[in-house]
């Protein structure tokens, strides 16, 4: 699923190019994680951002 699909006049997604929704959620989580200041490496920070994104995707899809 894409974060910013282009829609046609009929309201259906027309263009599926662009950022994945999971990547968008991870990118949005990073500022809060940086502000928390508990990460010792960018690898740990990135891993936690994607854990948050995965949780958001699960909640969004009602899988939890």
WOQUI-V428108 format. One record per residue. N is the residue number from 1. OMEGA is omega in degrees with one decimal (NA if undefined). Layout:
n=N omega=OMEGA
n=N omega=OMEGA
This chain:
n=1 omega=-177.8
n=2 omega=-179.3
n=3 omega=-174.6
n=4 omega=179.1
n=5 omega=176.0
n=6 omega=179.8
n=7 omega=175.9
n=8 omega=179.7
n=9 omega=-179.7
n=10 omega=177.4
n=11 omega=178.9
n=12 omega=179.0
n=13 omega=-176.8
n=14 omega=-174.4
n=15 omega=-177.8
n=16 omega=176.3
n=17 omega=175.8
n=18 omega=-175.3
n=19 omega=174.1
n=20 omega=179.9
n=21 omega=178.3
n=22 omega=178.1
n=23 omega=178.3
n=24 omega=178.6
n=25 omega=179.3
n=26 omega=179.6
n=27 omega=179.1
n=28 omega=-179.6
n=29 omega=-173.3
n=30 omega=-179.1
n=31 omega=178.9
n=32 omega=178.7
n=33 omega=177.8
n=34 omega=-179.9
n=35 omega=178.2
n=36 omega=172.9
n=37 omega=-177.2
n=38 omega=-176.5
n=39 omega=-177.9
n=40 omega=178.9
n=41 omega=176.4
n=42 omega=178.8
n=43 omega=177.4
n=44 omega=178.7
n=45 omega=-179.5
n=46 omega=179.1
n=47 omega=179.3
n=48 omega=177.5
n=49 omega=179.1
n=50 omega=173.3
n=51 omega=177.3
n=52 omega=179.5
n=53 omega=179.6
n=54 omega=177.7
n=55 omega=178.9
n=56 omega=178.4
n=57 omega=178.4
n=58 omega=178.9
n=59 omega=-179.2
n=60 omega=-178.3
n=61 omega=179.1
n=62 omega=179.2
n=63 omega=-178.2
n=64 omega=NA
